[in-house]
Amino acid sequence: MEKAPRAIVVLLLLRLLAHFGAVALNVSTNPGADEFHVGVILDMGSLVGKEARTSISLAAEDFYAVHRNYSTRLVLHVRDSMGNSFQAASAALDLLNNYNVKAIIGPQKSSEAFFMKDIANISEVPVISFTATSPSLTYDNIPYFVRATISDSTQVNSIASLIKFYGWREVVPIYIDTDYGTGIMLDLLEALQGNDARVPYQSIIHQSATRDQMTQELYKLMTMQTRVFVVHMTSSMASVLFTMAKEVGMMNKGYVWIITFGVASLIGSLNPSVLEAMNGALGVEVYVPKSTELENFTIRWNTRFRKDNPNDPLLKLSIFGLWGYDTIWAVAHAAEMARPTKDKVQMHHMSNSTTTLKGPGNTQNGMNFLDAIFQYKFWGLSGYFDLSERQLQPTRFKIINIVGKGWRDIGFWTAKDGFSQRLTKPRSNRTYLGTKPYLNPVIWPGESTNIPRGWEIPTSGKKLQVGVCTSGGYPEYIYAEKDPIITGITTASGLVVDVFEETVKRLPYALPYEYVFYNTTENISSSYDDFVYQVYLKKYDIAIADITITYKRSSYVDFSLPYTESGVAMIVPVKKNINTTTWIFLKPLTFEMWFGSIMLFIYTGVVVWLLEFLSNNKNFCGPIPKHMVMIYFSLFAKKEMVERPLSRIVLIIWLFFLLVLTSSYTASLTSMLTVQQLQPTVTDVHELLRNGEYVGYQRGSYVKDLLDELGFSKSKIRRYDNIDEFRDALSKGSSNGGISALVDEIPYIKLFLAKHCEGYTMVGPIYKTAGFGYAFQKESPLRGDISKAILNITGGDTIIQIEKKWIGDQNKCRNVGPVTISGSLTFESFKGLFILTGVASTSSLLIALAIYFYKNKQVKSGNGEQNFEQKVKGDTIEVEKQREETSRKMIHDKHPQNSIVNRSGSTAIHRGDRASGPRVLPVSSSARF
């Protein structure tokens, strides 16, 4: 930031007593400097006008005290618009014709800027306003217009976020019918809609409205449900509005007031009595960073303001005064950077005629000046000052809460981070469900610390109109009647009514209501669609009955959460069908399942036999079929036949498969022998359609449309009014003038079966629905609270007790609930077990084969060594045999008579007789010498 020293600058204040009370401010410390004439148009009677005038004069002094070497000097010509658009345009003509100004700062109001836009376009003189915030002022309609402030549209997202933050669903904007007031509405409505907030009414206050007219409008707002108001108007009108609102009681507990930054920025300059009237209101301000320069300037500004306005109370310097100060710095810098071509600028006396406009002098001068404005970016007293986009872009807003005769900050908001209590801890976007931690507590109107719910029952005393009617076929759900003679009061009873009354009791506030009777019997063709449509016509605030939530109905009303079970099903007669088929024991498994089980049985046996065979198990020597049978019986034998660990693993996995299959088979067979004893006559709605059977429905139900969509002929659809008619038609059947099935919603079916349990059952559901709910007018604020209370009821024991009261104990009837016919077990259901068992068996077999071939290879490599040893051993034996033969011959030659050769080839030598001679010595062929 370019810092200005504290220098005393001479202020020349010249007051010309003429039409406009013209003032020229010429700040020059360089007599030879070129004068750059600038017009200033303000409403001197307003708070902003008085504040800006002081800021502008100080800004000119400070700028040239810092930039003494600049060759240009601003000459400011101040004009008072007196808050009148015509006066502002006349002032602009005077400045252009008589003073040849090169730029105009102002006008103050958006309506004045619109009024003089043609003047700016024709003269091609830049118009720079630091107070005109209407979004309607754009470059398209005023090419030479620059907004040295923010657009009102930049604050709408912070306001809409604030609405969503506290959970309010309806908002009423209050604004004046000027360009300033209406310019923001389109953006505000879009932002509110994007945050799920509705605007049921817009309160437009004429800028010349009297106090009585304002009071009448406030009374009108009091008759509405909405209690959240966004005020967008000038500070003077807002002061009157809040004063009147306090008088009529609209600043009490339960109300919410939010003021836009146009009023919130001037809150410090309002009368203390007005602040007291505004107690509890929230406001949106542009955040201004604190700095030492700002503190010093505020002190100087207070001193100068007292001097400029000795008879006025001291105002508080606002963001508008700071923007005015920074604007002068930007204009003075641009005047130096984009010096106009030489056409001498002189001070002229005012012309008597200011209604004609001279043509533009040099178009390029204006464009050069704008370019210099756009390129100059600096840190000013208001923050970062950047007009490159023809307007300022705020980075964050501050949320304030007016308390007593002052205000306090409750948090900050940015488009990126949302709400936060402090600027030092930026955070990412979060949901609005946990709202309390990210804003400081608020003291609401009426000095309440509880967050208002945002709506109330109107103070006119009118009770909530609750439409009721009698259910056509099931009065247990709702029965309504009106006493037409004595009291004229409508009474209602039934499950629907009990749930509604219990819901109202659980609301955190009192909800006065009265029942309004809707007669469905007067018009036979009347349906629940007609009844619900009365809510759309605003004859009822709520419609309660056994109303099904459908897409068609939700297009013109809103529904609460459902409080009953959803779905459409059929009631059909049941027939006793005891299955005595001889081969029923085969039905629990499909053909594929039987085939797969048998193949797996055989495969597992073959694998185990191979495993044991490869391990030389002596128990598996013999016929293969015999051993395969022995494998399975070995599981239960005392002596374990399988020896290999791989075989045991395979058998354990197969045994697990067998146990699962056996238990499933047993359960399926049991189900077939029991459940099938009560079998519905029809199991599919399309079966009815194919066979041309008759179906029934309840009068007034949307089920008829569903049957039409399914393709049933109108001649095959029959309407009935009550449970007795339903039962008679079902008992007759299609062939005897009755129906084969009754198509209805599950809550009705439960009631029917509770009364006629024997002989009937429910099949389905065949179609999904959302259930029963209460119908509200679109965007009704009651819907959310009622839905929360319904969740509280349906999530506990209360709904069970209410259903027992009106429907009975549903557990007594075994036919309540969908009937499912037990089917055969399929291969798909056990595919995982088949794969597991097969993989285990195959893997074990592969492992065993790998081990077997590995051992054989080892044996072959050892056979070579054994052959060599056997050859050596054979040679040795042959030598020994030769020696033995030689020895035998020698003995034979010496004693031939005593030698006997025995059968084994050994020789016995006898010496002497048997008794006394020597022993016979056998000589083996393998003897070694």
SULZILIN-V258038 format. One record per residue. RES is the residue in one letter. SS is DSSP state (a for helix, b for strand, c for the rest). PSI is psi in whole degrees, -180 to 180 (999 if undefined). Layout:
RES_SS_PSI, RES_SS_PSI
//
This chain:
M_c_141, E_c_115, K_c_134, A_c_129, P_c_160, R_c_88, A_c_145, I_c_118, V_c_137, V_c_126, L_c_116, L_c_113, L_c_108, L_b_122, R_b_115, L_c_124, L_c_90, A_c_-161, H_c_-42, F_c_0, G_c_52, A_c_146, V_b_133, A_b_128, L_b_115, N_b_110, V_c_109, S_c_123, T_c_-1, N_c_99, P_c_-27, G_c_4, A_c_149, D_b_138, E_b_133, F_b_106, H_b_129, V_b_130, G_b_145, V_b_121, I_b_114, L_b_160, D_c_98, M_c_-15, G_c_-5, S_c_165, L_a_-44, V_a_-40, G_a_-46, K_a_-42, E_a_-43, A_a_-35, R_a_-43, T_a_-42, S_a_-40, I_a_-45, S_a_-41, L_a_-36, A_a_-43, A_a_-42, E_a_-47, D_a_-39, F_a_-47, Y_a_-15, A_a_-30, V_a_-40, H_c_68, R_c_-22, N_c_1, Y_c_143, S_c_-1, T_b_153, R_b_135, L_b_139, V_b_110, L_b_127, H_b_105, V_b_133, R_b_148, D_b_118, S_c_-14, M_c_25, G_c_18, N_c_131, S_a_-40, F_a_-40, Q_a_-38, A_a_-41, A_a_-40, S_a_-39, A_a_-39, A_a_-41, L_a_-42, D_a_-44, L_a_-37, L_a_-42, N_a_-41, N_a_-20, Y_c_-2, N_c_48, V_c_147, K_c_-12, A_b_156, I_b_126, I_b_118, G_c_-166, P_c_179, Q_c_-40, K_c_152, S_a_-37, S_a_-36, E_a_-38, A_a_-40, F_a_-39, F_a_-33, M_c_17, K_a_-35, D_a_-36, I_a_-44, A_a_-39, N_a_-39, I_a_-43, S_a_-21, E_c_38, V_c_127, P_b_137, V_b_120, I_b_114, S_b_132, F_c_13, T_c_-17, A_c_106, T_c_2, S_c_131, P_c_-16, S_c_-20, L_c_104, T_c_170, Y_c_-27, D_c_-43, N_c_-21, I_c_89, P_c_-29, Y_c_17, F_b_135, V_b_131, R_b_103, A_c_39, T_c_-173, I_c_161, S_c_146, D_a_-26, S_a_-19, T_a_-17, Q_a_-9, V_a_-34, N_a_-35, S_a_-37, I_a_-45, A_a_-38, S_a_-37, L_a_-40, I_a_-47, K_a_-33, F_a_-42, Y_c_3, G_c_22, W_c_141, R_c_-15, E_b_141, V_c_141, V_b_114, P_b_140, I_b_119, Y_b_165, I_b_154, D_c_59, T_c_175, D_a_-35, Y_a_-42, G_a_-45, T_a_-22, G_c_-28, I_c_-16, M_a_-44, L_a_-45, D_a_-38, L_a_-44, L_a_-39, E_a_-41, A_a_-40, L_a_-43, Q_a_-38, G_a_-17, N_c_24, D_c_34, A_c_143, R_b_147, V_c_95, P_c_-19, Y_c_146, Q_b_122, S_b_112, I_b_122, I_b_126, H_c_144, Q_c_-19, S_c_21, A_c_142, T_c_173, R_a_-37, D_a_-41, Q_a_-39, M_a_-41, T_a_-42, Q_a_-41, E_a_-37, L_a_-40, Y_a_-35, K_a_-40, L_a_-31, M_a_-24, T_c_-6, M_c_164, Q_c_-34, T_b_137, R_c_15, V_b_122, F_b_137, V_b_118, V_b_123, H_b_96, M_c_179, T_c_162, S_a_-34, S_a_-44, M_a_-36, A_a_-35, S_a_-43, V_a_-42, L_a_-48, F_a_-32, T_a_-44, M_a_-37, A_a_-37, K_a_-37, E_a_-37, V_a_-1, G_c_21, M_c_8, M_c_26, N_c_-177, K_c_137, G_c_-18, Y_c_153, V_b_127, W_b_131, I_b_126, I_b_143, T_c_173, F_a_-18, G_a_-36, V_a_-41, A_a_-32, S_c_-23, L_c_15, I_a_-31, G_a_-14, S_a_1, L_c_160, N_c_141, P_a_-34, S_a_-34, V_a_-41, L_a_-40, E_a_-38, A_a_-28, M_c_7, N_c_130, G_c_-13, A_c_153, L_b_151, G_b_154, V_b_120, E_b_157, V_b_129, Y_c_132, V_c_119, P_c_141, K_c_147, S_c_161, T_a_-39, E_a_-41, L_a_-41, E_a_-44, N_a_-41, F_a_-38, T_a_-39, I_a_-46, R_a_-38, W_a_-41, N_a_-40, T_a_-45, R_a_-37, F_a_-42, R_a_-36, K_a_-40, D_a_-30, N_c_72, P_c_-24, N_c_-1, D_c_152, P_c_153, L_c_130, L_c_163, K_c_130, L_c_126, S_c_-179, I_a_-29, F_a_-38, G_a_-37, L_a_-40, W_a_-36, G_a_-41, Y_a_-50, D_a_-30, T_a_-42, I_a_-40, W_a_-42, A_a_-40, V_a_-44, A_a_-40, H_a_-41, A_a_-35, A_a_-35, E_a_-40, M_a_-33, A_c_75, R_c_134, P_c_159, T_c_159, K_c_98, D_c_115, K_c_130, V_c_122, Q_c_154, M_c_123, H_c_153, H_c_157, M_c_137, S_c_151, N_c_-22, S_c_117, T_c_22, T_c_-2, T_c_148, L_c_127, K_c_153, G_c_165, P_c_144, G_c_-63, N_c_109, T_a_-36, Q_a_-31, N_a_-46, G_a_-42, M_a_-39, N_a_-40, F_a_-43, L_a_-41, D_a_-40, A_a_-37, I_a_-45, F_a_-30, Q_a_-15, Y_c_114, K_b_133, F_b_165, W_b_111, G_b_-171, L_c_-28, S_c_-8, G_b_-154, Y_b_121, F_b_108, D_b_114, L_c_22, S_c_-23, E_c_22, R_c_7, Q_b_161, L_c_149, Q_c_104, P_c_144, T_c_-31, R_c_156, F_b_155, K_b_135, I_b_126, I_b_157, N_b_120, I_b_122, V_b_128, G_c_-127, K_c_21, G_b_-153, W_b_166, R_b_152, D_b_135, I_b_-7, G_b_-176, F_b_159, W_b_135, T_b_155, A_c_-29, K_c_-45, D_c_-8, G_b_-143, F_b_148, S_b_152, Q_c_-31, R_c_155, L_c_-13, T_c_-15, K_c_80, P_c_145, R_c_162, S_c_168, N_c_136, R_c_165, T_c_165, Y_c_11, L_c_-43, G_c_82, T_c_-31, K_a_-39, P_a_-14, Y_a_5, L_c_146, N_c_157, P_c_149, V_c_141, I_c_110, W_b_170, P_c_144, G_c_13, E_c_36, S_b_145, T_c_-3, N_c_136, I_c_123, P_c_147, R_c_-12, G_c_0, W_b_157, E_c_161, I_c_133, P_c_145, T_c_-2, S_c_-12, G_c_0, K_c_129, K_c_160, L_b_130, Q_b_113, V_b_111, G_b_134, V_b_156, C_c_166, T_c_133, S_c_136, G_c_-50, G_c_-10, Y_c_79, P_c_-13, E_c_-27, Y_c_-46, I_c_134, Y_b_124, A_b_146, E_b_156, K_b_134, D_c_104, P_c_-9, I_c_-54, I_c_-68, T_c_-31, G_c_13, I_c_141, T_b_130, T_b_153, A_b_149, S_b_166, G_c_176, L_a_-43, V_a_-42, V_a_-42, D_a_-41, V_a_-42, F_a_-46, E_a_-36, E_a_-35, T_a_-45, V_a_-35, K_a_-29, R_c_1, L_c_149, P_c_15, Y_c_163, A_c_139, L_c_91, P_c_134, Y_b_166, E_b_147, Y_b_140, V_b_124, F_b_135, Y_c_118, N_c_110, T_c_-10, T_c_-21, E_c_-35, N_c_111, I_c_-35, S_c_-2, S_c_141, S_c_177, Y_a_-24, D_a_-41, D_a_-40, F_a_-46, V_a_-33, Y_a_-23, Q_a_-29, V_a_-42, Y_a_-36, L_c_0, K_c_27, K_c_-28, Y_c_149, D_c_-37, I_b_146, A_b_124, I_c_132, A_c_-174, D_c_68, I_c_123, T_b_136, I_c_115, T_c_162, Y_a_-42, K_a_-45, R_a_-33, S_a_-8, S_c_-20, Y_c_-2, V_c_166, D_b_147, F_b_151, S_c_177, L_c_150, P_c_151, Y_c_9, T_c_169, E_c_148, S_c_160, G_c_157, V_b_134, A_b_-174, M_b_144, I_b_123, V_b_153, P_b_156, V_b_153, K_b_144, K_b_125, N_c_78, I_c_119, N_c_113, T_c_25, T_c_138, T_c_-38, W_c_30, I_a_-24, F_a_-14, L_a_-17, K_c_-28, P_c_-25, L_b_141, T_c_168, F_a_-42, E_a_-36, M_a_-43, W_a_-48, F_a_-46, G_a_-39, S_a_-43, I_a_-44, M_a_-40, L_a_-37, F_a_-49, I_a_-43, Y_a_-42, T_a_-41, G_a_-42, V_a_-43, V_a_-45, V_a_-42, W_a_-44, L_a_-39, L_a_-44, E_a_-34, F_a_-42, L_a_-20, S_c_11, N_c_41, N_c_120, K_a_-19, N_a_-11, F_a_40, C_c_107, G_c_-165, P_c_141, I_a_-48, P_a_-39, K_a_-42, H_a_-33, M_a_-39, V_a_-39, M_a_-29, I_a_-49, Y_a_-35, F_a_-19, S_c_-20, L_c_-26, F_c_1, A_c_157, K_c_-40, K_c_123, E_c_123, M_c_-39, V_c_138, E_c_-27, R_c_138, P_a_-36, L_a_-37, S_a_-40, R_a_-38, I_a_-45, V_a_-43, L_a_-35, I_a_-45, I_a_-41, W_a_-37, L_a_-39, F_a_-44, F_a_-43, L_a_-40, L_a_-44, V_a_-45, L_a_-39, T_a_-45, S_a_-40, S_a_-40, Y_a_-43, T_a_-44, A_a_-41, S_a_-41, L_a_-39, T_a_-43, S_a_-40, M_a_-32, L_a_-12, T_a_-56, V_a_-38, Q_a_-3, Q_a_-28, L_b_91, Q_b_133, P_b_149, T_c_-25, V_c_137, T_c_-7, D_c_134, V_a_-30, H_a_-24, E_a_-40, L_a_-41, L_a_-42, R_a_-39, N_a_-3, G_c_32, E_c_159, Y_c_142, V_b_155, G_b_162, Y_b_167, Q_b_139, R_c_136, G_c_-5, S_c_150, Y_c_-4, V_a_-29, K_a_-42, D_a_-37, L_a_-43, L_a_-37, D_a_-41, E_a_-33, L_a_-14, G_c_8, F_c_138, S_c_146, K_a_-30, S_a_-17, K_a_3, I_b_126, R_b_140, R_b_141, Y_b_160, D_c_-31, N_c_177, I_a_-39, D_a_-40, E_a_-37, F_a_-46, R_a_-44, D_a_-43, A_a_-40, L_a_-37, S_a_-31, K_a_-42, G_c_168, S_a_-35, S_a_-16, N_a_27, G_c_10, G_c_-144, I_c_157, S_c_-23, A_b_147, L_b_120, V_b_120, D_b_177, E_b_151, I_a_-41, P_a_-39, Y_a_-40, I_a_-39, K_a_-40, L_a_-40, F_a_-47, L_a_-26, A_a_-29, K_a_-33, H_c_71, C_c_-43, E_c_130, G_c_-5, Y_b_156, T_b_169, M_b_135, V_b_128, G_b_-158, P_b_149, I_b_-9, Y_b_138, K_c_137, T_c_174, A_c_-7, G_c_-173, F_b_142, G_c_171, Y_c_140, A_b_132, F_b_160, Q_c_152, K_c_133, E_c_30, S_c_132, P_c_-16, L_a_-25, R_a_-45, G_a_-45, D_a_-40, I_a_-41, S_a_-40, K_a_-41, A_a_-36, I_a_-41, L_a_-38, N_a_-37, I_a_-49, T_a_-18, G_c_1, G_c_-157, D_c_-12, T_a_-46, I_a_-32, I_a_-42, Q_a_-38, I_a_-41, E_a_-39, K_a_-36, K_a_-42, W_a_-28, I_c_-33, G_c_178, D_c_108, Q_a_-17, N_a_-18, K_a_-26, C_c_117, R_c_-10, N_c_-6, V_c_129, G_c_162, P_b_136, V_c_126, T_c_129, I_c_130, S_c_128, G_c_174, S_c_154, L_b_130, T_c_162, F_a_-34, E_a_-34, S_a_-26, F_a_17, K_a_-39, G_a_-42, L_a_-40, F_a_-45, I_a_-43, L_a_-48, T_a_-43, G_a_-43, V_a_-41, A_a_-44, S_a_-48, T_a_-43, S_a_-43, S_a_-41, L_a_-42, L_a_-41, I_a_-43, A_a_-42, L_a_-41, A_a_-42, I_a_-41, Y_a_-49, F_a_-31, Y_a_-43, K_a_-40, N_a_-39, K_a_-40, Q_a_-38, V_a_-43, K_a_-39, S_a_-24, G_a_-12, N_a_-32, G_a_-45, E_a_-40, Q_a_-37, N_a_-40, F_a_-44, E_a_-40, Q_a_-36, K_a_-44, V_a_-43, K_a_-36, G_a_-41, D_a_-41, T_a_-42, I_a_-40, E_a_-41, V_a_-43, E_a_-38, K_a_-41, Q_a_-43, R_a_-42, E_a_-41, E_a_-41, T_a_-41, S_a_-39, R_a_-39, K_a_-40, M_a_-43, I_a_-40, H_a_-38, D_a_-33, K_a_-39, H_c_74, P_a_-31, Q_a_-18, N_a_6, S_b_136, I_b_132, V_b_123, N_c_176, R_c_-28, S_c_-1, G_c_8, S_c_157, T_b_134, A_b_133, I_b_124, H_c_128, R_c_113, G_c_-172, D_c_179, R_c_-34, A_c_-44, S_c_-16, G_c_176, P_c_161, R_c_152, V_c_129, L_c_109, P_c_140, V_c_113, S_c_152, S_c_-15, S_c_11, A_c_148, R_c_137, F_c_999
//
